Amino acid sequence: MSDCLILPAEVREDAENWLDELEAKVAVVEDASNRLSGSELSTLREAIADVRTNMSFARAAFLGLVAPTESPPGFCPIPSRPSPELAALIHGIGDALGGTPWPMIARAKLALDASQHRPFLTVVGTVLASVFTSLTQGVWNNYPEYAPKGWSQPSPPEE
């Protein structure tokens, strides 16, 4: 038995549409990033590259080409203290940038064999985690007015 996902066509199409919509939102951030300073622009480009690497992994996993456990290493310089310009840019895309695709997940759970639920959610979670750590976390931590309701900023490390 293969460790790869075996998705019915309708689930695969749903997942591809979700990734296409997410890519379009990431492209908006990238296109508007020319207003940023050199170091912040460089960090943002690396963060966007990390998100795209994870989206490419998800596309391959949804096609059954790689196992959900073969996700790329999760490292990129995170914009931990984004400027007001970058925060406004990322926030301008809205919660939809990294929002959980609940309708897609619900449809997938109905269509997939039970053994495929966790691997499918692992791939979705990999993409969402990349968007969160690479793009939205720094904004929410430093600009609570942009954070979703209920967001709790982590405490600073004890020295």
Backbone as a chain_set.jsonl record, in Angstrom:
{"seq": "MSDCLILPAEVREDAENWLDELEAKVAVVEDASNRLSGSELSTLREAIADVRTNMSFARAAFLGLVAPTESPPGFCPIPSRPSPELAALIHGIGDALGGTPWPMIARAKLALDASQHRPFLTVVGTVLASVFTSLTQGVWNNYPEYAPKGWSQPSPPEE", "coords": {"N": [[0.825, -1.192, 0.0], [0.505, 2.193, -0.767], [1.949, 5.186, 0.585], [1.041, 7.524, -0.317], [-1.42, 10.045, -1.025], [-4.667, 9.254, -2.212], [-6.778, 10.712, -4.049], [-10.153, 11.38, -4.895], [-11.369, 12.732, -7.996], [-13.006, 15.048, -7.615], [-12.272, 15.96, -5.073], [-9.564, 16.427, -5.42], [-9.738, 18.485, -7.328], [-11.056, 20.464, -5.815], [-9.056, 20.931, -3.888], [-6.974, 21.861, -5.523], [-8.165, 24.216, -6.47], [-8.358, 25.652, -4.067], [-5.598, 26.002, -3.497], [-4.888, 27.505, -5.764], [-6.365, 29.863, -5.314], [-5.161, 30.721, -2.938], [-2.554, 31.124, -3.866], [-3.011, 33.288, -5.576], [-3.589, 35.278, -3.704], [-1.189, 35.427, -2.297], [0.388, 36.348, -4.365], [-0.63, 38.926, -4.664], [0.318, 40.155, -2.333], [3.047, 39.937, -2.869], [3.275, 41.456, -5.264], [2.654, 44.009, -4.338], [4.724, 44.535, -2.682], [6.857, 46.135, -3.404], [7.005, 48.547, -2.161], [8.429, 48.352, 0.124], [11.28, 48.413, 2.428], [14.756, 47.539, 1.766], [15.9, 45.331, 3.421], [13.611, 44.332, 4.646], [12.085, 43.728, 2.441], [13.628, 41.694, 1.315], [13.431, 39.702, 3.32], [10.666, 39.264, 3.224], [10.415, 38.258, 0.62], [11.765, 35.811, 0.91], [10.081, 34.615, 2.767], [7.723, 34.399, 1.269], [8.668, 32.682, -0.691], [8.994, 30.393, 0.878], [6.316, 29.802, 1.528], [5.353, 29.268, -1.039], [6.92, 27.027, -1.696], [5.836, 25.164, 0.061], [3.229, 25.11, -0.907], [3.705, 24.006, -3.426], [4.603, 21.488, -2.656], [2.172, 20.588, -1.552], [0.537, 20.511, -3.832], [1.806, 18.45, -5.262], [1.464, 16.366, -3.425], [-1.33, 16.174, -3.348], [-1.75, 15.202, -5.857], [-0.798, 12.701, -5.57], [1.885, 12.223, -5.882], [3.902, 12.553, -4.024], [4.444, 11.508, -0.652], [2.395, 12.541, 2.113], [3.966, 12.869, 4.358], [6.387, 13.746, 3.472], [7.022, 16.458, 3.59], [8.45, 19.709, 2.886], [11.457, 21.052, 4.458], [10.898, 23.181, 7.238], [11.859, 26.128, 7.215], [12.418, 29.513, 7.246], [13.358, 32.966, 7.162], [11.442, 34.652, 9.372], [9.254, 37.393, 9.132], [9.481, 38.962, 11.877], [9.158, 41.385, 13.156], [7.39, 43.216, 11.572], [7.183, 46.121, 9.473], [4.91, 48.937, 9.714], [3.909, 49.299, 7.13], [4.261, 46.779, 5.845], [2.727, 45.196, 7.541], [0.17, 46.3, 7.133], [-0.123, 45.7, 4.453], [-0.154, 42.84, 4.392], [-2.316, 42.404, 6.104], [-4.277, 43.598, 4.591], [-5.019, 41.709, 2.726], [-6.594, 40.152, 4.177], [-8.337, 37.857, 6.43], [-8.626, 35.717, 4.833], [-6.222, 35.045, 3.724], [-4.751, 33.112, 5.196], [-6.781, 31.527, 6.045], [-8.597, 28.727, 7.298], [-9.714, 26.251, 5.114], [-12.576, 25.349, 5.562], [-15.043, 24.438, 4.257], [-13.989, 22.936, 2.073], [-12.553, 20.982, 3.459], [-14.607, 19.665, 4.822], [-16.053, 18.577, 2.658], [-14.083, 16.909, 1.611], [-13.708, 15.056, 3.698], [-16.105, 13.69, 3.565], [-15.88, 12.462, 1.085], [-13.507, 11.021, 1.056], [-11.78, 7.96, 1.866], [-11.653, 6.777, 5.191], [-9.048, 6.284, 6.046], [-7.575, 8.121, 4.668], [-8.114, 10.607, 5.663], [-6.501, 11.83, 7.772], [-3.879, 12.028, 6.483], [-4.601, 13.78, 4.38], [-5.422, 16.073, 5.807], [-2.996, 16.634, 7.016], [-1.452, 17.593, 4.895], [-2.919, 19.898, 4.147], [-2.671, 21.288, 6.563], [0.105, 21.706, 6.618], [0.489, 23.634, 4.627], [-1.098, 25.743, 5.652], [0.256, 26.227, 8.069], [2.677, 27.164, 7.109], [1.907, 29.566, 5.837], [0.986, 30.925, 8.093], [3.31, 31.053, 9.86], [5.157, 32.248, 8.161], [3.985, 34.594, 7.131], [1.66, 35.765, 8.546], [1.92, 35.608, 11.398], [3.881, 37.367, 12.594], [2.704, 39.819, 12.027], [0.274, 39.683, 13.47], [1.26, 39.412, 16.071], [2.571, 41.847, 16.517], [0.81, 43.816, 15.783], [-1.908, 43.975, 17.179], [-4.407, 44.902, 16.515], [-4.836, 43.976, 14.003], [-5.068, 41.306, 14.289], [-6.971, 38.215, 14.414], [-10.098, 37.886, 16.152], [-9.768, 36.857, 19.46], [-7.105, 36.146, 19.299], [-4.132, 35.487, 20.965], [-1.372, 37.031, 21.986], [1.896, 35.681, 22.19], [3.771, 35.324, 25.235], [6.686, 37.227, 26.076], [9.985, 35.734, 26.004], [11.453, 34.529, 29.038], [14.203, 35.985, 30.741]], "CA": [[0.0, 0.0, 0.0], [1.254, 3.431, -0.908], [1.755, 6.226, 1.597], [0.569, 8.72, -1.004], [-2.861, 10.278, -1.054], [-5.435, 8.822, -3.378], [-7.929, 11.609, -3.977], [-11.106, 11.395, -5.999], [-11.213, 13.915, -8.846], [-13.657, 16.239, -7.067], [-11.476, 16.431, -3.941], [-8.341, 16.984, -6.011], [-10.098, 19.771, -7.942], [-11.301, 21.375, -4.695], [-7.756, 21.269, -3.3], [-6.263, 22.705, -6.501], [-8.804, 25.537, -6.456], [-7.925, 26.311, -2.835], [-4.205, 26.429, -3.678], [-4.876, 28.589, -6.755], [-6.85, 31.078, -4.649], [-4.119, 31.128, -2.004], [-1.453, 31.656, -4.678], [-3.409, 34.622, -6.048], [-3.465, 36.195, -2.564], [0.247, 35.599, -2.057], [0.874, 37.19, -5.469], [-1.009, 40.311, -4.366], [1.299, 40.633, -1.352], [4.326, 40.059, -3.568], [3.214, 42.575, -6.21], [2.607, 45.277, -3.616], [5.863, 44.608, -1.768], [7.904, 47.057, -3.877], [7.013, 49.733, -1.295], [9.141, 48.023, 1.356], [12.724, 48.649, 2.474], [15.575, 46.443, 1.257], [15.992, 44.132, 4.262], [12.268, 43.79, 4.843], [11.695, 43.151, 1.154], [14.356, 40.43, 1.194], [12.808, 38.743, 4.23], [9.345, 38.931, 2.692], [10.599, 37.377, -0.547], [12.098, 34.478, 1.409], [8.862, 34.082, 3.392], [6.827, 34.026, 0.165], [9.246, 31.481, -1.303], [8.676, 29.276, 1.773], [4.9, 29.482, 1.327], [5.207, 28.639, -2.363], [7.504, 25.686, -1.608], [4.846, 24.309, 0.718], [2.098, 24.934, -1.823], [4.149, 23.053, -4.451], [4.54, 20.181, -2.003], [0.763, 20.202, -1.435], [0.055, 20.135, -5.172], [2.349, 17.118, -5.563], [0.827, 15.393, -2.529], [-2.723, 16.0, -3.772], [-1.709, 14.39, -7.082], [-0.298, 11.373, -5.227], [3.272, 12.106, -6.332], [4.749, 12.467, -2.831], [3.7, 11.18, 0.564], [2.158, 13.697, 2.976], [5.036, 12.977, 5.357], [7.605, 14.236, 2.817], [6.938, 17.915, 3.473], [9.753, 20.376, 2.855], [11.896, 21.561, 5.765], [10.198, 24.419, 7.572], [12.721, 27.216, 7.664], [12.594, 30.76, 6.501], [13.397, 34.085, 8.108], [10.077, 35.13, 9.584], [9.174, 38.83, 9.438], [9.013, 38.976, 13.258], [8.779, 42.754, 13.502], [7.102, 43.869, 10.299], [6.885, 47.552, 9.477], [3.482, 49.213, 9.535], [3.564, 49.113, 5.716], [4.129, 45.352, 5.568], [1.573, 44.701, 8.309], [-1.045, 46.735, 6.437], [-0.176, 44.957, 3.197], [-0.591, 41.468, 4.679], [-3.672, 42.485, 6.654], [-5.182, 43.997, 3.518], [-5.499, 40.511, 2.044], [-7.662, 39.674, 5.046], [-8.226, 36.545, 7.071], [-8.642, 34.685, 3.796], [-4.862, 34.663, 3.347], [-4.415, 31.834, 5.812], [-7.978, 30.947, 6.651], [-8.808, 27.295, 7.114], [-10.749, 26.002, 4.101], [-13.504, 24.405, 6.189], [-15.941, 23.73, 3.317], [-13.215, 21.94, 1.335], [-12.235, 19.885, 4.382], [-15.847, 18.905, 5.065], [-16.346, 17.78, 1.452], [-13.056, 15.869, 1.496], [-13.985, 14.018, 4.698], [-17.223, 12.88, 3.069], [-15.507, 11.732, -0.126], [-12.306, 10.207, 1.236], [-11.728, 6.815, 2.758], [-11.235, 7.229, 6.52], [-7.581, 6.199, 6.172], [-6.986, 9.253, 3.951], [-8.447, 11.873, 6.338], [-5.34, 12.43, 8.45], [-2.87, 12.482, 5.521], [-5.112, 14.959, 3.67], [-5.35, 17.202, 6.735], [-1.576, 16.939, 7.219], [-1.007, 18.435, 3.775], [-3.578, 21.199, 4.31], [-2.044, 21.926, 7.716], [1.458, 22.135, 6.258], [0.362, 24.907, 3.9], [-1.598, 26.763, 6.576], [1.331, 26.55, 9.015], [3.659, 27.977, 6.389], [1.331, 30.914, 5.691], [0.958, 31.545, 9.418], [4.634, 31.403, 10.375], [5.907, 33.086, 7.225], [3.359, 35.862, 6.783], [0.709, 36.439, 9.437], [2.242, 35.591, 12.826], [4.555, 38.606, 12.993], [1.726, 40.913, 11.958], [-0.67, 39.565, 14.578], [1.952, 39.64, 17.339], [2.993, 43.241, 16.652], [-0.312, 44.705, 15.474], [-3.074, 43.229, 17.643], [-5.616, 45.374, 15.836], [-4.979, 43.188, 12.771], [-5.219, 39.886, 14.636], [-8.358, 37.759, 14.529], [-10.67, 37.897, 17.493], [-9.32, 35.751, 20.285], [-5.668, 35.907, 19.17], [-3.391, 35.771, 22.179], [0.047, 37.207, 21.693], [2.74, 34.907, 23.101], [4.558, 36.074, 26.219], [8.122, 37.28, 25.736], [10.776, 34.738, 26.743], [12.065, 34.988, 30.284], [15.664, 36.082, 30.646]], "C": [[0.867, 1.253, 0.0], [0.958, 4.392, 0.244], [1.21, 7.503, 0.988], [-0.949, 8.825, -0.925], [-3.464, 9.735, -2.335], [-6.738, 9.609, -3.313], [-8.863, 11.415, -5.156], [-10.977, 12.727, -6.751], [-11.826, 15.166, -8.226], [-12.899, 16.808, -5.874], [-10.188, 17.075, -4.449], [-8.624, 18.358, -6.628], [-10.358, 20.833, -6.878], [-9.977, 21.863, -4.104], [-6.949, 22.164, -4.238], [-6.849, 24.114, -6.529], [-8.402, 26.327, -5.218], [-6.493, 26.838, -2.976], [-4.097, 27.556, -4.704], [-5.315, 29.911, -6.134], [-5.806, 31.61, -3.671], [-2.938, 31.731, -2.757], [-1.773, 33.066, -5.172], [-3.26, 35.651, -4.928], [-1.999, 36.457, -2.228], [0.841, 36.503, -3.141], [0.521, 38.66, -5.25], [-0.023, 40.913, -3.373], [2.636, 40.871, -2.047], [4.342, 41.273, -4.499], [3.251, 43.928, -5.51], [3.839, 45.503, -2.74], [6.942, 45.591, -2.211], [7.972, 48.334, -3.053], [7.885, 49.531, -0.056], [10.632, 48.32, 1.255], [13.474, 47.401, 2.044], [15.585, 45.199, 2.117], [14.616, 43.505, 4.477], [11.763, 43.135, 3.563], [12.357, 41.793, 0.96], [13.737, 39.348, 2.083], [11.443, 38.311, 3.717], [9.459, 38.003, 1.49], [10.927, 35.946, -0.111], [10.879, 33.823, 2.06], [7.877, 33.618, 2.323], [7.349, 32.769, -0.523], [8.947, 30.247, -0.446], [7.226, 28.843, 1.588], [4.712, 28.765, -0.009], [5.82, 27.241, -2.392], [6.501, 24.719, -0.985], [3.605, 24.112, -0.14], [2.471, 23.963, -2.943], [4.141, 21.631, -3.906], [3.088, 19.699, -1.946], [0.201, 19.779, -2.787], [0.53, 18.725, -5.527], [1.686, 16.049, -4.696], [-0.618, 15.133, -2.951], [-2.811, 15.178, -5.063], [-1.207, 12.965, -6.806], [1.143, 11.148, -5.633], [4.269, 12.017, -5.185], [3.86, 12.134, -1.643], [3.507, 12.44, 1.4], [3.232, 13.9, 4.04], [6.329, 13.529, 4.774], [7.593, 15.747, 2.639], [8.331, 18.541, 3.506], [10.166, 20.84, 4.255], [11.258, 22.923, 6.019], [11.112, 25.495, 8.093], [12.628, 28.375, 6.698], [12.7, 31.872, 7.524], [11.992, 34.685, 8.2], [10.109, 36.635, 9.819], [8.601, 39.023, 10.843], [8.59, 40.362, 13.729], [8.499, 43.537, 12.218], [6.807, 45.361, 10.472], [5.381, 47.75, 9.377], [3.027, 49.003, 8.087], [3.346, 47.642, 5.378], [2.925, 44.774, 6.304], [0.27, 45.066, 7.605], [-1.226, 45.967, 5.132], [-0.703, 43.539, 3.428], [-2.021, 41.476, 5.218], [-4.694, 42.822, 5.565], [-5.734, 42.82, 2.731], [-6.61, 39.87, 2.87], [-7.394, 38.3, 5.621], [-8.147, 35.435, 6.042], [-7.231, 34.237, 3.41], [-4.507, 33.305, 3.934], [-5.601, 31.164, 6.466], [-8.11, 29.461, 6.342], [-9.943, 27.069, 6.12], [-11.768, 24.962, 4.579], [-14.443, 23.718, 5.204], [-15.209, 22.647, 2.513], [-12.923, 20.726, 2.22], [-13.472, 19.025, 4.633], [-16.186, 18.024, 3.864], [-15.345, 16.632, 1.303], [-13.328, 14.733, 2.488], [-15.136, 13.114, 4.26], [-16.8, 11.976, 1.908], [-14.341, 10.764, 0.063], [-12.561, 9.003, 2.122], [-11.179, 7.324, 4.098], [-9.714, 7.222, 6.692], [-6.874, 7.379, 5.501], [-7.249, 10.595, 4.646], [-7.216, 12.545, 6.929], [-4.249, 12.857, 7.462], [-3.322, 13.733, 4.751], [-4.998, 16.198, 4.561], [-3.905, 17.595, 7.041], [-1.068, 17.867, 6.128], [-1.626, 19.826, 3.882], [-2.921, 21.972, 5.449], [-0.635, 22.418, 7.442], [1.418, 23.478, 5.553], [-0.081, 26.012, 4.855], [-0.524, 27.177, 7.584], [2.384, 27.43, 8.359], [3.159, 29.414, 6.221], [1.369, 31.635, 7.032], [2.349, 31.979, 9.856], [5.361, 32.37, 9.464], [5.295, 34.465, 7.016], [2.531, 36.502, 7.896], [1.126, 36.522, 10.904], [2.887, 36.893, 13.294], [3.617, 39.8, 12.983], [0.814, 40.86, 13.178], [-0.006, 39.846, 15.923], [2.26, 41.111, 17.574], [1.878, 44.255, 16.41], [-1.605, 43.992, 15.871], [-4.379, 43.678, 16.994], [-5.866, 44.623, 14.53], [-5.244, 41.706, 13.048], [-6.693, 39.495, 14.68], [-8.82, 37.805, 15.987], [-10.204, 36.648, 18.243], [-7.831, 35.455, 20.189], [-4.974, 36.332, 20.447], [-1.915, 35.841, 21.831], [0.885, 36.41, 22.683], [3.512, 35.826, 24.057], [5.998, 36.119, 25.771], [8.893, 36.259, 26.561], [11.383, 35.341, 28.0], [13.568, 34.998, 30.128], [16.318, 35.598, 31.9]], "O": [[1.865, 1.324, 0.718], [-0.142, 4.403, 0.797], [0.944, 8.467, 1.707], [-1.656, 7.828, -0.778], [-2.843, 9.759, -3.397], [-7.677, 9.226, -2.617], [-8.412, 11.297, -6.296], [-10.524, 13.724, -6.188], [-11.23, 16.24, -8.299], [-12.885, 18.024, -5.683], [-9.777, 18.131, -3.969], [-7.833, 19.287, -6.463], [-9.926, 21.977, -7.024], [-9.8, 23.055, -3.851], [-6.312, 23.118, -3.792], [-6.108, 25.094, -6.602], [-8.137, 27.526, -5.299], [-6.21, 27.981, -2.617], [-3.291, 28.47, -4.528], [-4.714, 30.953, -6.392], [-5.594, 32.82, -3.588], [-2.381, 32.742, -2.329], [-0.902, 33.936, -5.183], [-2.845, 36.781, -5.184], [-1.622, 37.585, -1.911], [1.704, 37.332, -2.852], [1.298, 39.543, -5.616], [0.423, 42.047, -3.547], [3.278, 41.899, -1.83], [5.313, 42.029, -4.519], [3.818, 44.886, -6.037], [3.973, 46.56, -2.123], [7.869, 45.855, -1.444], [8.898, 49.126, -3.223], [8.056, 50.462, 0.731], [11.181, 48.461, 0.163], [12.889, 46.321, 1.965], [15.309, 44.109, 1.616], [14.482, 42.281, 4.487], [11.091, 42.105, 3.608], [11.719, 40.849, 0.494], [13.544, 38.214, 1.645], [11.1, 37.129, 3.769], [8.678, 37.06, 1.359], [10.424, 34.985, -0.693], [10.67, 32.618, 1.92], [7.266, 32.558, 2.46], [6.569, 31.892, -0.895], [8.676, 29.173, -0.984], [6.94, 27.649, 1.502], [3.992, 27.77, -0.089], [5.282, 26.353, -3.054], [6.341, 23.592, -1.453], [2.993, 23.045, -0.098], [1.63, 23.171, -3.369], [3.733, 20.692, -4.588], [2.804, 18.542, -2.254], [-0.533, 18.794, -2.874], [-0.243, 17.91, -6.03], [1.382, 14.956, -5.174], [-1.077, 13.991, -2.915], [-3.828, 14.537, -5.328], [-1.194, 12.125, -7.705], [1.587, 10.004, -5.723], [5.359, 11.469, -5.35], [2.669, 12.444, -1.638], [4.368, 13.319, 1.396], [3.38, 15.004, 4.565], [7.283, 13.758, 5.517], [8.101, 16.259, 1.641], [9.266, 17.979, 4.076], [9.318, 21.0, 5.133], [11.104, 23.722, 5.095], [11.14, 25.753, 9.296], [12.747, 28.211, 5.484], [12.19, 31.743, 8.637], [11.441, 35.163, 7.208], [10.91, 37.112, 10.623], [7.397, 39.223, 11.003], [7.744, 40.483, 14.616], [9.276, 44.409, 11.828], [6.256, 45.792, 11.485], [4.656, 46.83, 8.996], [1.897, 48.58, 7.845], [2.374, 47.291, 4.71], [2.189, 43.957, 5.751], [-0.631, 44.236, 7.493], [-2.347, 45.627, 4.753], [-1.609, 43.095, 2.723], [-2.839, 40.645, 4.826], [-5.84, 42.376, 5.621], [-6.805, 42.923, 2.133], [-7.454, 39.144, 2.344], [-6.374, 37.668, 5.343], [-7.662, 34.342, 6.334], [-7.061, 33.164, 2.831], [-4.007, 32.437, 3.219], [-5.435, 30.321, 7.348], [-7.769, 29.009, 5.249], [-11.022, 27.641, 6.275], [-11.816, 23.843, 4.068], [-14.63, 22.505, 5.305], [-15.751, 21.563, 2.297], [-13.034, 19.583, 1.776], [-13.386, 17.798, 4.653], [-16.563, 16.864, 4.028], [-15.714, 15.523, 0.917], [-13.186, 13.563, 2.134], [-15.139, 11.917, 4.549], [-17.301, 10.861, 1.768], [-14.205, 9.798, -0.687], [-13.426, 9.016, 2.999], [-10.326, 8.212, 4.119], [-9.163, 8.061, 7.405], [-5.69, 7.606, 5.747], [-6.671, 11.611, 4.26], [-6.924, 13.7, 6.619], [-3.731, 13.966, 7.592], [-2.522, 14.634, 4.502], [-4.532, 17.247, 4.116], [-3.623, 18.766, 7.296], [-0.337, 18.818, 6.405], [-0.927, 20.826, 3.722], [-2.645, 23.165, 5.319], [-0.224, 23.446, 7.98], [2.222, 24.362, 5.847], [0.5, 27.097, 4.862], [-0.411, 28.358, 7.914], [2.921, 28.339, 8.992], [3.91, 30.364, 6.439], [1.737, 32.808, 7.106], [2.555, 33.146, 10.188], [6.106, 33.227, 9.941], [6.025, 35.42, 6.748], [2.696, 37.693, 8.16], [0.705, 37.451, 11.593], [2.464, 37.459, 14.302], [3.72, 40.688, 13.83], [0.605, 41.873, 13.845], [-0.618, 40.44, 16.811], [2.213, 41.577, 18.712], [1.997, 45.418, 16.793], [-2.315, 43.467, 15.014], [-5.342, 42.914, 16.933], [-6.982, 44.632, 14.011], [-5.599, 40.951, 12.143], [-7.558, 40.33, 14.946], [-8.014, 37.766, 16.917], [-10.246, 35.536, 17.718], [-7.331, 34.6, 20.92], [-5.212, 37.43, 20.951], [-1.297, 34.851, 21.438], [0.624, 36.449, 23.886], [3.853, 36.958, 23.712], [6.492, 35.172, 25.159], [8.506, 35.95, 27.687], [11.774, 36.508, 28.023], [14.142, 34.133, 29.467], [17.545, 35.606, 31.999]]}, "num_chains": 1, "name": "protein.A"}
